[in-house]
């Protein structure tokens, strides 16, 4: 089988799989009527509009989450190369953690961690 025939067979197989999935969805669906256009929020009715404003403290909490998320993204590869790079990597990580800690202290001082 040459390359062109193999590519056409793979395309035919992909189209057959897609058609099979659509056919299974058509055969197994509960109703053909569309669902009511309401958002799903754990079964609760929405109390405000989806684009309503949030309190400012949520932005600070989000920034804290992103800071700790970035910490984990940098710490996993760091654990793999620390034995190769030596004590410089340890110093750099503690400087990085110091910057993150200063951000947490600032957010704490500004009251971002207060929930009431």
Secondary structure, 3 states (H helix, E strand, C coil): CCHHHHHHHHHHHHHHHHHHHHHHHHHHCCCCCCCCCCCCECCECCCCCCCCCCCHHHHHHHHHHHHHHHHHHHHHHHHHHHHHHCHHHHHHHHHHHHHHHHHHHHHHHHCCCCCC
